[in-house]
Amino acid sequence: MFNNLLAEMARNKITKQELAVYLGVSEKTIRNYINGSTKISWLDTLRIKNNYFPSLSLEYLFESDAEAKTKEKLKN
C-alpha cells in the first residue's frame, strides 16, 4: 500500500524490524501498516517521517496505491 515508504526504506537500508522497535510495535504490525490491513496512526506517521525521512513529505511517504493511480490518471 505504501510503496514510496517501502522504496525509501530500501534506499536507506531501514528494516521493518527497525521501525517496529522504534514505534514499540511488532514487525507484523509494521507489515500490516504498510500493506494497509491495519491503519497507522497519525502520530506514528509523523514519528517515522521526522526520525527517518525528515526531508520527505508525509504525502509522498504515505501515498496509497489508489492515490498514486488517481494522480497518474489525472496526468494523462
N, C-alpha and C positions, 0 to 999 in steps of 0.2 A: 504494500500500500504506500509506504513512504520510500519510494525509490531513490529520491535525492538524498535522504538521510543515509540510506544504505551505501550509496555511492561515496558520499563524503566520509563515512566511517571507514570504508575500504581504502580510500586515498590517504587517510590519516592513520591507518592501522589501529583503529579503535574497535575493540571487540564488543559483542553483545554482553559478554560476561563483565567487561569493564563498566559498561553502562549500568548493568544490574547492581554491581557493588556500589557505584556512585549514588544511584537512586534508592538503594536499600530494598530492592525487589529481586525476585528470581529471574534467572535467564529466560525461563519460559514466559514470564510476564513481558519481558522486553520483546521477545519474538511475537507475542500476541499484540503488543502495541504496534510494532512495525507492520504486521500483516493485517491489522485492522480488526481483529476479532475482540480486542479489548480497547476501550477508549483510554487514551493517555490524558492525564490532567494537564491543565494549562500551566500549572506550576512546574511540572516535570518537563514540559516542552521548553519553558524558559531556562530551567536549570541545565538541560542538555545544550541548548544554544549558547548560553552565556559561558559555560565551562569549556566546551569542546569546539564550538564554532562561532566565536564572537563576531567574526566579520561577515557572517552569512545571515540572511533574513529568516525569520520564522516561516514566512510564507513559502520560501524556497525549500527549506528543510522538511517541512511537514505538508507539502503539497501532495494531495491524494492522487491516485491514478485517474479518477474521474475528473478532477480539476485540470490535470495535465491534458487529458483528451479534449476537454472543453476548450482550453486555450488553443490547442492545435487546430481544432475546427474553426475557431474564430479567425485564425491567421489565414486560412485558406478561403 
